[in-house]
């Protein structure tokens, strides 16, 4: 049992092993085990403590459950619903799928990606969000209204084959002069600007 300060509610409680990237996005049953890539030593190693996805003692059970509300919805939409939808629009001559706001809870989808970004900023190998880390937390806690000019998710469905397409990870980048992060997981790449 680990007792500490929950990163979400700020209270000292028993902390549980919380997923940084939700297990449903790894698709472990289909693509196999989690490995850790050690770039400095050019090694790839299996990490048995992460065979259920990467988890850390960051949140209390109540807060993990609250964020898990978004995780279940992303699985339903991206892994079950989207593959059934025909490409119904084009974007610069590229066929794409638009999710109609009357059929999908776009706020819940946005909050999932904000929570993913926030969780990635508080883990033991964090990405740096700077001042946006606190803004993301306040949006998730409904302390401030969501600002659709921030944390803009662009979702790309990848249909290629190969091991690289099955990778799950987070990468920093720039897009149109702005900081952005790319989340890769089987079947998708999501850029959050």
CNS distance restraints for C-alpha pairs under 8 A (distance, minus, plus):
assign (resid   1 and name CA) (resid  14 and name CA) 6.82 0.50 0.50
assign (resid   1 and name CA) (resid  15 and name CA) 7.45 0.50 0.50
assign (resid   1 and name CA) (resid  16 and name CA) 7.94 0.50 0.50
assign (resid   2 and name CA) (resid  14 and name CA) 5.71 0.50 0.50
assign (resid   2 and name CA) (resid  15 and name CA) 5.50 0.50 0.50
assign (resid   2 and name CA) (resid  16 and name CA) 7.27 0.50 0.50
assign (resid   2 and name CA) (resid  57 and name CA) 7.13 0.50 0.50
assign (resid   3 and name CA) (resid  12 and name CA) 6.89 0.50 0.50
assign (resid   3 and name CA) (resid  13 and name CA) 5.53 0.50 0.50
assign (resid   3 and name CA) (resid  14 and name CA) 4.32 0.50 0.50
assign (resid   3 and name CA) (resid  15 and name CA) 5.65 0.50 0.50
assign (resid   4 and name CA) (resid  12 and name CA) 5.15 0.50 0.50
assign (resid   4 and name CA) (resid  13 and name CA) 5.74 0.50 0.50
assign (resid   4 and name CA) (resid  14 and name CA) 6.41 0.50 0.50
assign (resid   4 and name CA) (resid  15 and name CA) 6.38 0.50 0.50
assign (resid   5 and name CA) (resid  10 and name CA) 5.65 0.50 0.50
assign (resid   5 and name CA) (resid  11 and name CA) 5.30 0.50 0.50
assign (resid   5 and name CA) (resid  12 and name CA) 4.17 0.50 0.50
assign (resid   5 and name CA) (resid  13 and name CA) 6.21 0.50 0.50
assign (resid   5 and name CA) (resid  15 and name CA) 7.78 0.50 0.50
assign (resid   5 and name CA) (resid  58 and name CA) 7.92 0.50 0.50
assign (resid   5 and name CA) (resid  59 and name CA) 7.86 0.50 0.50
assign (resid   6 and name CA) (resid  10 and name CA) 5.03 0.50 0.50
assign (resid   6 and name CA) (resid  11 and name CA) 5.61 0.50 0.50
assign (resid   6 and name CA) (resid  12 and name CA) 6.21 0.50 0.50
assign (resid   6 and name CA) (resid  13 and name CA) 6.63 0.50 0.50
assign (resid   6 and name CA) (resid  15 and name CA) 6.67 0.50 0.50
assign (resid   6 and name CA) (resid  58 and name CA) 5.89 0.50 0.50
assign (resid   6 and name CA) (resid  59 and name CA) 4.60 0.50 0.50
assign (resid   6 and name CA) (resid  60 and name CA) 5.61 0.50 0.50
assign (resid   7 and name CA) (resid  58 and name CA) 5.89 0.50 0.50
assign (resid   7 and name CA) (resid  59 and name CA) 5.81 0.50 0.50
assign (resid   7 and name CA) (resid 122 and name CA) 7.61 0.50 0.50
assign (resid   8 and name CA) (resid  59 and name CA) 6.45 0.50 0.50
assign (resid   8 and name CA) (resid  63 and name CA) 6.43 0.50 0.50
assign (resid   8 and name CA) (resid 137 and name CA) 7.34 0.50 0.50
assign (resid   9 and name CA) (resid  63 and name CA) 6.98 0.50 0.50
assign (resid  13 and name CA) (resid  60 and name CA) 6.25 0.50 0.50
assign (resid  14 and name CA) (resid  60 and name CA) 5.92 0.50 0.50
assign (resid  14 and name CA) (resid  61 and name CA) 7.84 0.50 0.50
assign (resid  15 and name CA) (resid  57 and name CA) 5.38 0.50 0.50
assign (resid  15 and name CA) (resid  58 and name CA) 6.19 0.50 0.50
assign (resid  15 and name CA) (resid  59 and name CA) 5.25 0.50 0.50
assign (resid  15 and name CA) (resid  60 and name CA) 4.42 0.50 0.50
assign (resid  15 and name CA) (resid  61 and name CA) 6.77 0.50 0.50
assign (resid  16 and name CA) (resid  56 and name CA) 7.54 0.50 0.50
assign (resid  16 and name CA) (resid  57 and name CA) 5.08 0.50 0.50
assign (resid  16 and name CA) (resid  58 and name CA) 6.90 0.50 0.50
assign (resid  16 and name CA) (resid  59 and name CA) 6.06 0.50 0.50
assign (resid  16 and name CA) (resid  60 and name CA) 5.76 0.50 0.50
assign (resid  16 and name CA) (resid  61 and name CA) 6.10 0.50 0.50
assign (resid  17 and name CA) (resid  55 and name CA) 5.23 0.50 0.50
assign (resid  17 and name CA) (resid  56 and name CA) 4.71 0.50 0.50
assign (resid  17 and name CA) (resid  57 and name CA) 4.39 0.50 0.50
assign (resid  17 and name CA) (resid  58 and name CA) 6.89 0.50 0.50
assign (resid  17 and name CA) (resid  59 and name CA) 7.52 0.50 0.50
assign (resid  18 and name CA) (resid  55 and name CA) 4.92 0.50 0.50
assign (resid  18 and name CA) (resid  56 and name CA) 5.33 0.50 0.50
assign (resid  18 and name CA) (resid  57 and name CA) 5.96 0.50 0.50
assign (resid  18 and name CA) (resid  58 and name CA) 6.28 0.50 0.50
assign (resid  18 and name CA) (resid  59 and name CA) 6.37 0.50 0.50
assign (resid  18 and name CA) (resid  64 and name CA) 6.49 0.50 0.50
assign (resid  19 and name CA) (resid  23 and name CA) 7.00 0.50 0.50
assign (resid  19 and name CA) (resid  53 and name CA) 6.71 0.50 0.50
assign (resid  19 and name CA) (resid  54 and name CA) 5.77 0.50 0.50
assign (resid  19 and name CA) (resid  55 and name CA) 4.28 0.50 0.50
assign (resid  19 and name CA) (resid  56 and name CA) 6.68 0.50 0.50
assign (resid  20 and name CA) (resid  54 and name CA) 6.12 0.50 0.50
assign (resid  20 and name CA) (resid  55 and name CA) 5.88 0.50 0.50
assign (resid  20 and name CA) (resid  56 and name CA) 7.37 0.50 0.50
assign (resid  20 and name CA) (resid 116 and name CA) 7.00 0.50 0.50
assign (resid  20 and name CA) (resid 119 and name CA) 5.61 0.50 0.50
assign (resid  20 and name CA) (resid 120 and name CA) 6.10 0.50 0.50
assign (resid  20 and name CA) (resid 123 and name CA) 7.29 0.50 0.50
assign (resid  21 and name CA) (resid  25 and name CA) 7.12 0.50 0.50
assign (resid  21 and name CA) (resid  26 and name CA) 7.97 0.50 0.50
assign (resid  21 and name CA) (resid  53 and name CA) 7.29 0.50 0.50
assign (resid  21 and name CA) (resid  54 and name CA) 6.89 0.50 0.50
assign (resid  21 and name CA) (resid 116 and name CA) 6.56 0.50 0.50
assign (resid  21 and name CA) (resid 119 and name CA) 7.97 0.50 0.50
assign (resid  21 and name CA) (resid 120 and name CA) 7.84 0.50 0.50
assign (resid  22 and name CA) (resid  26 and name CA) 7.33 0.50 0.50
assign (resid  22 and name CA) (resid  53 and name CA) 7.26 0.50 0.50
assign (resid  22 and name CA) (resid  71 and name CA) 6.40 0.50 0.50
assign (resid  23 and name CA) (resid  27 and name CA) 7.00 0.50 0.50
assign (resid  23 and name CA) (resid  28 and name CA) 7.74 0.50 0.50
assign (resid  23 and name CA) (resid  52 and name CA) 6.64 0.50 0.50
assign (resid  23 and name CA) (resid  53 and name CA) 5.46 0.50 0.50
assign (resid  24 and name CA) (resid  71 and name CA) 7.87 0.50 0.50
assign (resid  24 and name CA) (resid  75 and name CA) 6.23 0.50 0.50
assign (resid  25 and name CA) (resid  75 and name CA) 7.15 0.50 0.50
assign (resid  25 and name CA) (resid 168 and name CA) 7.96 0.50 0.50
assign (resid  25 and name CA) (resid 185 and name CA) 6.04 0.50 0.50
assign (resid  25 and name CA) (resid 186 and name CA) 6.97 0.50 0.50
assign (resid  26 and name CA) (resid  31 and name CA) 7.79 0.50 0.50
assign (resid  26 and name CA) (resid  53 and name CA) 7.10 0.50 0.50
assign (resid  26 and name CA) (resid 168 and name CA) 6.46 0.50 0.50
assign (resid  26 and name CA) (resid 185 and name CA) 6.22 0.50 0.50
assign (resid  26 and name CA) (resid 186 and name CA) 6.62 0.50 0.50
assign (resid  27 and name CA) (resid  31 and name CA) 6.14 0.50 0.50
assign (resid  27 and name CA) (resid  32 and name CA) 7.82 0.50 0.50
assign (resid  27 and name CA) (resid 186 and name CA) 7.10 0.50 0.50
assign (resid  28 and name CA) (resid  32 and name CA) 4.86 0.50 0.50
assign (resid  28 and name CA) (resid  33 and name CA) 5.97 0.50 0.50
assign (resid  28 and name CA) (resid  34 and name CA) 7.68 0.50 0.50
assign (resid  28 and name CA) (resid  52 and name CA) 7.73 0.50 0.50
assign (resid  31 and name CA) (resid 166 and name CA) 6.78 0.50 0.50
assign (resid  33 and name CA) (resid  46 and name CA) 7.59 0.50 0.50
assign (resid  33 and name CA) (resid  51 and name CA) 5.82 0.50 0.50
assign (resid  34 and name CA) (resid  46 and name CA) 6.44 0.50 0.50
assign (resid  34 and name CA) (resid  47 and name CA) 6.90 0.50 0.50
assign (resid  34 and name CA) (resid  50 and name CA) 6.39 0.50 0.50
assign (resid  34 and name CA) (resid  51 and name CA) 5.53 0.50 0.50
assign (resid  34 and name CA) (resid  52 and name CA) 7.77 0.50 0.50
assign (resid  34 and name CA) (resid  53 and name CA) 6.65 0.50 0.50
assign (resid  35 and name CA) (resid  44 and name CA) 6.51 0.50 0.50
assign (resid  35 and name CA) (resid  45 and name CA) 5.46 0.50 0.50
assign (resid  35 and name CA) (resid  46 and name CA) 4.35 0.50 0.50
assign (resid  35 and name CA) (resid  47 and name CA) 5.88 0.50 0.50
assign (resid  36 and name CA) (resid  44 and name CA) 5.75 0.50 0.50
assign (resid  36 and name CA) (resid  45 and name CA) 5.38 0.50 0.50
assign (resid  36 and name CA) (resid  46 and name CA) 6.16 0.50 0.50
assign (resid  36 and name CA) (resid  47 and name CA) 6.50 0.50 0.50
assign (resid  37 and name CA) (resid  42 and name CA) 7.52 0.50 0.50
assign (resid  37 and name CA) (resid  43 and name CA) 6.10 0.50 0.50
assign (resid  37 and name CA) (resid  44 and name CA) 4.62 0.50 0.50
assign (resid  37 and name CA) (resid  45 and name CA) 6.63 0.50 0.50
assign (resid  38 and name CA) (resid  42 and name CA) 5.65 0.50 0.50
assign (resid  38 and name CA) (resid  43 and name CA) 5.13 0.50 0.50
assign (resid  38 and name CA) (resid  44 and name CA) 6.05 0.50 0.50
assign (resid  38 and name CA) (resid  45 and name CA) 7.82 0.50 0.50
assign (resid  39 and name CA) (resid  43 and name CA) 6.70 0.50 0.50
assign (resid  47 and name CA) (resid  51 and name CA) 6.84 0.50 0.50
assign (resid  49 and name CA) (resid  54 and name CA) 7.99 0.50 0.50
assign (resid  50 and name CA) (resid  54 and name CA) 4.93 0.50 0.50
assign (resid  50 and name CA) (resid  55 and name CA) 6.85 0.50 0.50
assign (resid  56 and name CA) (resid 123 and name CA) 7.13 0.50 0.50
assign (resid  56 and name CA) (resid 124 and name CA) 7.93 0.50 0.50
assign (resid  58 and name CA) (resid 122 and name CA) 7.95 0.50 0.50
assign (resid  58 and name CA) (resid 123 and name CA) 7.41 0.50 0.50
assign (resid  59 and name CA) (resid  63 and name CA) 6.05 0.50 0.50
assign (resid  59 and name CA) (resid  64 and name CA) 5.75 0.50 0.50
assign (resid  60 and name CA) (resid  64 and name CA) 6.12 0.50 0.50
assign (resid  61 and name CA) (resid  65 and name CA) 6.08 0.50 0.50
assign (resid  62 and name CA) (resid  66 and name CA) 6.27 0.50 0.50
assign (resid  63 and name CA) (resid  67 and name CA) 6.30 0.50 0.50
assign (resid  64 and name CA) (resid  68 and name CA) 5.94 0.50 0.50
assign (resid  65 and name CA) (resid  69 and name CA) 6.51 0.50 0.50
assign (resid  66 and name CA) (resid  70 and name CA) 7.83 0.50 0.50
assign (resid  67 and name CA) (resid  71 and name CA) 6.93 0.50 0.50
assign (resid  67 and name CA) (resid 112 and name CA) 7.78 0.50 0.50
assign (resid  67 and name CA) (resid 115 and name CA) 7.07 0.50 0.50
assign (resid  68 and name CA) (resid  72 and name CA) 6.39 0.50 0.50
assign (resid  69 and name CA) (resid  73 and name CA) 6.84 0.50 0.50
assign (resid  70 and name CA) (resid  74 and name CA) 6.41 0.50 0.50
assign (resid  70 and name CA) (resid 108 and name CA) 6.20 0.50 0.50
assign (resid  70 and name CA) (resid 109 and name CA) 7.01 0.50 0.50
assign (resid  70 and name CA) (resid 111 and name CA) 6.91 0.50 0.50
assign (resid  70 and name CA) (resid 112 and name CA) 4.93 0.50 0.50
assign (resid  71 and name CA) (resid  75 and name CA) 6.52 0.50 0.50
assign (resid  71 and name CA) (resid 112 and name CA) 6.41 0.50 0.50
assign (resid  72 and name CA) (resid  76 and name CA) 6.44 0.50 0.50
assign (resid  73 and name CA) (resid  77 and name CA) 6.18 0.50 0.50
assign (resid  73 and name CA) (resid 108 and name CA) 7.57 0.50 0.50
assign (resid  73 and name CA) (resid 109 and name CA) 7.34 0.50 0.50
assign (resid  74 and name CA) (resid  78 and name CA) 5.78 0.50 0.50
assign (resid  74 and name CA) (resid  79 and name CA) 7.71 0.50 0.50
assign (resid  74 and name CA) (resid 109 and name CA) 6.46 0.50 0.50
assign (resid  74 and name CA) (resid 112 and name CA) 7.08 0.50 0.50
assign (resid  75 and name CA) (resid  79 and name CA) 5.27 0.50 0.50
assign (resid  75 and name CA) (resid  80 and name CA) 6.91 0.50 0.50
assign (resid  76 and name CA) (resid  80 and name CA) 5.14 0.50 0.50
assign (resid  76 and name CA) (resid  81 and name CA) 6.28 0.50 0.50
assign (resid  77 and name CA) (resid  81 and name CA) 4.84 0.50 0.50
assign (resid  77 and name CA) (resid  82 and name CA) 5.93 0.50 0.50
assign (resid  78 and name CA) (resid  82 and name CA) 5.26 0.50 0.50
assign (resid  78 and name CA) (resid  83 and name CA) 7.37 0.50 0.50
assign (resid  79 and name CA) (resid  83 and name CA) 6.84 0.50 0.50
assign (resid  80 and name CA) (resid  84 and name CA) 7.33 0.50 0.50
assign (resid  81 and name CA) (resid  85 and name CA) 6.86 0.50 0.50
assign (resid  82 and name CA) (resid  97 and name CA) 7.98 0.50 0.50
assign (resid  85 and name CA) (resid  97 and name CA) 7.19 0.50 0.50
assign (resid  86 and name CA) (resid  97 and name CA) 6.92 0.50 0.50
assign (resid  87 and name CA) (resid  95 and name CA) 5.85 0.50 0.50
assign (resid  87 and name CA) (resid  96 and name CA) 5.08 0.50 0.50
assign (resid  87 and name CA) (resid  97 and name CA) 4.68 0.50 0.50
assign (resid  87 and name CA) (resid  98 and name CA) 7.78 0.50 0.50
assign (resid  88 and name CA) (resid  95 and name CA) 7.27 0.50 0.50
assign (resid  88 and name CA) (resid  96 and name CA) 6.34 0.50 0.50
assign (resid  88 and name CA) (resid  97 and name CA) 5.41 0.50 0.50
assign (resid  88 and name CA) (resid  98 and name CA) 6.66 0.50 0.50
assign (resid  89 and name CA) (resid  95 and name CA) 5.88 0.50 0.50
assign (resid  89 and name CA) (resid  96 and name CA) 5.26 0.50 0.50
assign (resid  89 and name CA) (resid  97 and name CA) 6.00 0.50 0.50
assign (resid  89 and name CA) (resid  98 and name CA) 6.65 0.50 0.50
assign (resid  90 and name CA) (resid  94 and name CA) 5.11 0.50 0.50
assign (resid  90 and name CA) (resid  95 and name CA) 4.40 0.50 0.50
assign (resid  90 and name CA) (resid  96 and name CA) 5.39 0.50 0.50
assign (resid  91 and name CA) (resid  95 and name CA) 6.46 0.50 0.50
assign (resid  91 and name CA) (resid  96 and name CA) 6.61 0.50 0.50
assign (resid  99 and name CA) (resid 103 and name CA) 7.45 0.50 0.50
assign (resid  99 and name CA) (resid 104 and name CA) 6.65 0.50 0.50
assign (resid 100 and name CA) (resid 104 and name CA) 6.28 0.50 0.50
assign (resid 101 and name CA) (resid 105 and name CA) 6.50 0.50 0.50
assign (resid 101 and name CA) (resid 106 and name CA) 6.19 0.50 0.50
assign (resid 105 and name CA) (resid 109 and name CA) 6.50 0.50 0.50
assign (resid 106 and name CA) (resid 110 and name CA) 6.12 0.50 0.50
assign (resid 107 and name CA) (resid 111 and name CA) 6.13 0.50 0.50
assign (resid 108 and name CA) (resid 112 and name CA) 6.22 0.50 0.50
assign (resid 109 and name CA) (resid 113 and name CA) 6.64 0.50 0.50
assign (resid 110 and name CA) (resid 114 and name CA) 6.25 0.50 0.50
assign (resid 110 and name CA) (resid 152 and name CA) 7.98 0.50 0.50
assign (resid 110 and name CA) (resid 153 and name CA) 7.19 0.50 0.50
assign (resid 111 and name CA) (resid 115 and name CA) 5.93 0.50 0.50
assign (resid 111 and name CA) (resid 140 and name CA) 6.66 0.50 0.50
assign (resid 112 and name CA) (resid 116 and name CA) 6.13 0.50 0.50
assign (resid 113 and name CA) (resid 117 and name CA) 6.17 0.50 0.50
assign (resid 113 and name CA) (resid 151 and name CA) 7.85 0.50 0.50
assign (resid 113 and name CA) (resid 153 and name CA) 7.03 0.50 0.50
assign (resid 113 and name CA) (resid 192 and name CA) 7.71 0.50 0.50
assign (resid 114 and name CA) (resid 118 and name CA) 6.07 0.50 0.50
assign (resid 114 and name CA) (resid 136 and name CA) 6.16 0.50 0.50
assign (resid 114 and name CA) (resid 140 and name CA) 7.50 0.50 0.50
assign (resid 114 and name CA) (resid 151 and name CA) 6.52 0.50 0.50
assign (resid 115 and name CA) (resid 119 and name CA) 5.91 0.50 0.50
assign (resid 115 and name CA) (resid 136 and name CA) 7.37 0.50 0.50
assign (resid 115 and name CA) (resid 137 and name CA) 7.82 0.50 0.50
assign (resid 115 and name CA) (resid 140 and name CA) 6.93 0.50 0.50
assign (resid 116 and name CA) (resid 120 and name CA) 6.15 0.50 0.50
assign (resid 117 and name CA) (resid 121 and name CA) 6.37 0.50 0.50
assign (resid 118 and name CA) (resid 122 and name CA) 6.65 0.50 0.50
assign (resid 118 and name CA) (resid 133 and name CA) 6.09 0.50 0.50
assign (resid 118 and name CA) (resid 136 and name CA) 6.20 0.50 0.50
assign (resid 118 and name CA) (resid 137 and name CA) 6.79 0.50 0.50
assign (resid 119 and name CA) (resid 123 and name CA) 6.45 0.50 0.50
assign (resid 120 and name CA) (resid 125 and name CA) 7.87 0.50 0.50
assign (resid 120 and name CA) (resid 126 and name CA) 5.61 0.50 0.50
assign (resid 120 and name CA) (resid 127 and name CA) 6.00 0.50 0.50
assign (resid 121 and name CA) (resid 126 and name CA) 4.54 0.50 0.50
assign (resid 121 and name CA) (resid 127 and name CA) 4.76 0.50 0.50
assign (resid 121 and name CA) (resid 128 and name CA) 5.87 0.50 0.50
assign (resid 121 and name CA) (resid 129 and name CA) 6.46 0.50 0.50
assign (resid 121 and name CA) (resid 133 and name CA) 6.91 0.50 0.50
assign (resid 122 and name CA) (resid 126 and name CA) 5.68 0.50 0.50
assign (resid 122 and name CA) (resid 127 and name CA) 7.86 0.50 0.50
assign (resid 127 and name CA) (resid 172 and name CA) 7.78 0.50 0.50
assign (resid 128 and name CA) (resid 133 and name CA) 7.95 0.50 0.50
assign (resid 129 and name CA) (resid 133 and name CA) 5.12 0.50 0.50
assign (resid 131 and name CA) (resid 135 and name CA) 6.85 0.50 0.50
assign (resid 132 and name CA) (resid 136 and name CA) 5.95 0.50 0.50
assign (resid 133 and name CA) (resid 137 and name CA) 6.37 0.50 0.50
assign (resid 134 and name CA) (resid 138 and name CA) 6.17 0.50 0.50
assign (resid 135 and name CA) (resid 139 and name CA) 6.22 0.50 0.50
assign (resid 136 and name CA) (resid 140 and name CA) 6.23 0.50 0.50
assign (resid 137 and name CA) (resid 141 and name CA) 6.15 0.50 0.50
assign (resid 138 and name CA) (resid 142 and name CA) 6.02 0.50 0.50
assign (resid 138 and name CA) (resid 143 and name CA) 4.97 0.50 0.50
assign (resid 138 and name CA) (resid 144 and name CA) 5.72 0.50 0.50
assign (resid 139 and name CA) (resid 143 and name CA) 6.03 0.50 0.50
assign (resid 139 and name CA) (resid 144 and name CA) 5.34 0.50 0.50
assign (resid 139 and name CA) (resid 145 and name CA) 6.06 0.50 0.50
assign (resid 139 and name CA) (resid 146 and name CA) 5.53 0.50 0.50
assign (resid 148 and name CA) (resid 152 and name CA) 6.63 0.50 0.50
assign (resid 150 and name CA) (resid 193 and name CA) 7.04 0.50 0.50
assign (resid 151 and name CA) (resid 192 and name CA) 5.52 0.50 0.50
assign (resid 151 and name CA) (resid 193 and name CA) 5.33 0.50 0.50
assign (resid 152 and name CA) (resid 191 and name CA) 7.91 0.50 0.50
assign (resid 152 and name CA) (resid 192 and name CA) 5.25 0.50 0.50
assign (resid 152 and name CA) (resid 193 and name CA) 5.07 0.50 0.50
assign (resid 153 and name CA) (resid 190 and name CA) 6.39 0.50 0.50
assign (resid 153 and name CA) (resid 191 and name CA) 5.61 0.50 0.50
assign (resid 153 and name CA) (resid 192 and name CA) 4.34 0.50 0.50
assign (resid 153 and name CA) (resid 193 and name CA) 6.54 0.50 0.50
assign (resid 154 and name CA) (resid 190 and name CA) 5.53 0.50 0.50
assign (resid 154 and name CA) (resid 191 and name CA) 5.12 0.50 0.50
assign (resid 154 and name CA) (resid 192 and name CA) 6.30 0.50 0.50
assign (resid 155 and name CA) (resid 188 and name CA) 6.98 0.50 0.50
assign (resid 155 and name CA) (resid 189 and name CA) 6.06 0.50 0.50
assign (resid 155 and name CA) (resid 190 and name CA) 4.46 0.50 0.50
assign (resid 155 and name CA) (resid 191 and name CA) 6.56 0.50 0.50
assign (resid 156 and name CA) (resid 188 and name CA) 5.54 0.50 0.50
assign (resid 156 and name CA) (resid 189 and name CA) 5.10 0.50 0.50
assign (resid 156 and name CA) (resid 190 and name CA) 6.01 0.50 0.50
assign (resid 157 and name CA) (resid 187 and name CA) 5.73 0.50 0.50
assign (resid 157 and name CA) (resid 188 and name CA) 4.51 0.50 0.50
assign (resid 157 and name CA) (resid 189 and name CA) 6.50 0.50 0.50
assign (resid 158 and name CA) (resid 165 and name CA) 7.33 0.50 0.50
assign (resid 158 and name CA) (resid 186 and name CA) 7.93 0.50 0.50
assign (resid 158 and name CA) (resid 187 and name CA) 4.85 0.50 0.50
assign (resid 158 and name CA) (resid 188 and name CA) 5.16 0.50 0.50
assign (resid 158 and name CA) (resid 189 and name CA) 6.97 0.50 0.50
assign (resid 159 and name CA) (resid 187 and name CA) 6.18 0.50 0.50
assign (resid 160 and name CA) (resid 165 and name CA) 6.68 0.50 0.50
assign (resid 161 and name CA) (resid 165 and name CA) 6.30 0.50 0.50
assign (resid 162 and name CA) (resid 166 and name CA) 7.08 0.50 0.50
assign (resid 163 and name CA) (resid 167 and name CA) 6.77 0.50 0.50
assign (resid 165 and name CA) (resid 185 and name CA) 7.48 0.50 0.50
assign (resid 165 and name CA) (resid 186 and name CA) 5.95 0.50 0.50
assign (resid 165 and name CA) (resid 187 and name CA) 6.84 0.50 0.50
assign (resid 166 and name CA) (resid 185 and name CA) 6.28 0.50 0.50
assign (resid 166 and name CA) (resid 186 and name CA) 4.47 0.50 0.50
assign (resid 166 and name CA) (resid 187 and name CA) 7.24 0.50 0.50
assign (resid 167 and name CA) (resid 184 and name CA) 6.47 0.50 0.50
assign (resid 167 and name CA) (resid 185 and name CA) 5.65 0.50 0.50
assign (resid 167 and name CA) (resid 186 and name CA) 6.34 0.50 0.50
assign (resid 168 and name CA) (resid 183 and name CA) 7.29 0.50 0.50
assign (resid 168 and name CA) (resid 184 and name CA) 4.97 0.50 0.50
assign (resid 168 and name CA) (resid 185 and name CA) 4.15 0.50 0.50
assign (resid 168 and name CA) (resid 186 and name CA) 6.77 0.50 0.50
assign (resid 169 and name CA) (resid 183 and name CA) 5.76 0.50 0.50
assign (resid 169 and name CA) (resid 184 and name CA) 5.27 0.50 0.50
assign (resid 169 and name CA) (resid 185 and name CA) 6.73 0.50 0.50
assign (resid 170 and name CA) (resid 181 and name CA) 6.78 0.50 0.50
assign (resid 170 and name CA) (resid 182 and name CA) 5.61 0.50 0.50
assign (resid 170 and name CA) (resid 183 and name CA) 4.60 0.50 0.50
assign (resid 170 and name CA) (resid 184 and name CA) 6.43 0.50 0.50
assign (resid 171 and name CA) (resid 181 and name CA) 5.59 0.50 0.50
assign (resid 171 and name CA) (resid 182 and name CA) 5.06 0.50 0.50
assign (resid 171 and name CA) (resid 183 and name CA) 6.55 0.50 0.50
assign (resid 172 and name CA) (resid 179 and name CA) 7.60 0.50 0.50
assign (resid 172 and name CA) (resid 180 and name CA) 6.06 0.50 0.50
assign (resid 172 and name CA) (resid 181 and name CA) 4.48 0.50 0.50
assign (resid 172 and name CA) (resid 182 and name CA) 6.26 0.50 0.50
assign (resid 173 and name CA) (resid 179 and name CA) 6.28 0.50 0.50
assign (resid 173 and name CA) (resid 180 and name CA) 5.24 0.50 0.50
assign (resid 173 and name CA) (resid 181 and name CA) 5.77 0.50 0.50
assign (resid 173 and name CA) (resid 182 and name CA) 7.22 0.50 0.50
assign (resid 174 and name CA) (resid 178 and name CA) 5.39 0.50 0.50
assign (resid 174 and name CA) (resid 179 and name CA) 4.77 0.50 0.50
assign (resid 174 and name CA) (resid 180 and name CA) 5.26 0.50 0.50
assign (resid 174 and name CA) (resid 181 and name CA) 7.85 0.50 0.50
assign (resid 175 and name CA) (resid 179 and name CA) 6.47 0.50 0.50
assign (resid 175 and name CA) (resid 180 and name CA) 6.16 0.50 0.50
assign (resid 175 and name CA) (resid 193 and name CA) 7.13 0.50 0.50
assign (resid 178 and name CA) (resid 193 and name CA) 6.76 0.50 0.50
assign (resid 179 and name CA) (resid 193 and name CA) 6.12 0.50 0.50
assign (resid 180 and name CA) (resid 191 and name CA) 6.51 0.50 0.50
assign (resid 180 and name CA) (resid 192 and name CA) 5.42 0.50 0.50
assign (resid 180 and name CA) (resid 193 and name CA) 4.25 0.50 0.50
assign (resid 181 and name CA) (resid 191 and name CA) 5.58 0.50 0.50
assign (resid 181 and name CA) (resid 192 and name CA) 5.29 0.50 0.50
assign (resid 181 and name CA) (resid 193 and name CA) 6.63 0.50 0.50
assign (resid 182 and name CA) (resid 189 and name CA) 6.70 0.50 0.50
assign (resid 182 and name CA) (resid 190 and name CA) 5.50 0.50 0.50
assign (resid 182 and name CA) (resid 191 and name CA) 4.38 0.50 0.50
assign (resid 182 and name CA) (resid 192 and name CA) 6.40 0.50 0.50
assign (resid 183 and name CA) (resid 189 and name CA) 5.73 0.50 0.50
assign (resid 183 and name CA) (resid 190 and name CA) 5.11 0.50 0.50
assign (resid 183 and name CA) (resid 191 and name CA) 6.42 0.50 0.50
assign (resid 184 and name CA) (resid 188 and name CA) 6.06 0.50 0.50
assign (resid 184 and name CA) (resid 189 and name CA) 4.54 0.50 0.50
assign (resid 184 and name CA) (resid 190 and name CA) 6.46 0.50 0.50
assign (resid 185 and name CA) (resid 189 and name CA) 6.46 0.50 0.50
